[in-house]
Amino acid sequence: MDKRRFEAERWLNQAEEDLATARDLIEKRRFNWACFVAQQAAEKAIKAIYQAQAEIVEWVHSLAILIKGDSKQNIKGIPVLAELYDEARELDKVYIPSRYPNALPHGIPSQFYSKEDGEKCIRVAEKIIKKAKTFFKNM
């Protein structure tokens, strides 16, 4: 196995671990953290594909940008994930406010997010991880 593939699989394995953690957080009623960790799982799955293609994007945290690409930032995008772009944008919306009270109009993140929010984020992350795994099978 080449080094790129090995590193990509490490990222994908961690994405799956993060997804399991997000599910655990639902059970613990830590819904804001379930949302954030689901976003992290999806981000790592997407970055696994970039790793496999020897593209460095660790500094990018927007799933939408990672999927669609951005010529200004020299990010090519991942066409195989394009159908998940809108759902990925939903995960982008939890990246900051799920953790920081000053990103919300009132209260704190642990009061703001619901079980439904957490479950929705997990479903999107599952789809992205599934697509990433398919990408690697077809590589």
N, C-alpha and C positions, 0 to 999 in steps of 0.2 A: 504494500500500500504506500502510495506516495505521501509526502509530508502535508501537502495541501488537503488531501482527502482525510488524513488522520486528524488534522486540526479542525476541519469542517465537522467531522463526526463528534469531536469533543463539544463543539458549540451546539450541535443538535441534541446530544445527550443531555447537556445542561438545560436546554429548552424543555425537554421532557421532565426533568427533575423540577424545574420551576413550575411547570403545569401541575404536577402532583402537589407541590406546596400550595399553589393557589386553591386547589380543591380542599386541602386540609384547612386552609384559612376560612373557607366557607363554613365548614363544620364548626370552627371556633368562633364564628360570627364576626370575623374581622374582614368585613366586606370591602372596605377601602383598600386594604392590603391585598385582598384576593384580586381586585381589579388591577392594581399596580403590578403584581407578580405575573398575572396573565399577560399584561403588556410586555413585560420583560421576557417571558417565555416566547412570545411571538417575535420579538425583536431578535432574540438569539437564534431562532430558527431561520429567520431571513438572513441574518449575518452568517449563518453556516453556509448558505448558498454563495454569498460573497467570498467567504474563505475558500470554498472549492474553486472559485474562479480567480483566486489570487488578487482580489480587490480589497483594499483596506477601507473600511467604513466604520470603524469602532466609534468614532466621534459623532456619528449621526444617530439620533434617537427617534426620529419620526418614521414610523412604519410606512406612512404614505409616501414620503420621499424615497425611502429604500425600495419600495415596490415600483413606483412610477419612474423614479430617477430624477435627476436635476442636472442639466448641462452646466449650470453656473458652478456647481460643486463637483463636477466631473463624476457624477454618479449615474451609471448606465441604467439601472432599474432591473427588475426581474419580471419579464413578460409572463412567465408561467404563473405568477401570483396576481396578475392584473385584475382578474375577476373578484379578488378579495380587497381591492383598493378601498372601496367605500366602508367596508367593515373595519379595515385597518385604521382608517381615519377616526373611527369611533374609539378605538384603543388609544390613539394619540391623545384624545381628549382627557384621558385619566392619568396621563404621565405625571403631571405636576399636581393637579388638585387633589388627587387621592392621597397625597402626602403632606401638603403644606396648607395650613389654615388661611394664610393670606391670599390663596388662590381661589377662595370661596367667598360668596357674598355674606355668609353668616356661619356661625358654628365652627365645627372642626370636621376634618375628613371622616372620622369614625362615626359621626352623627349623620353625615350627608349621604353615604352610600348604602344601598339596600342589598339584600340577598339576590334579588333579580338582577341588579347591576353586576354583581360579582359573577353570577352564572352566565350572563350575556358575554362578559369579557372572556370567560373561560371558553365558551363555545367558539368565539372568534379565534382565540389562540389555538384551539384544537384544529380548526380548519387550516390555519396557516402552517402548523406543524405537520399536519397530514400531507399538505401539498409539498412541503420541503422534503419530507421523507420520500415521496413519489419522485421528486427531482433526483434524489440520490440513487434510487433504484434504476432510473433511466440513464444515469450517467455512464 
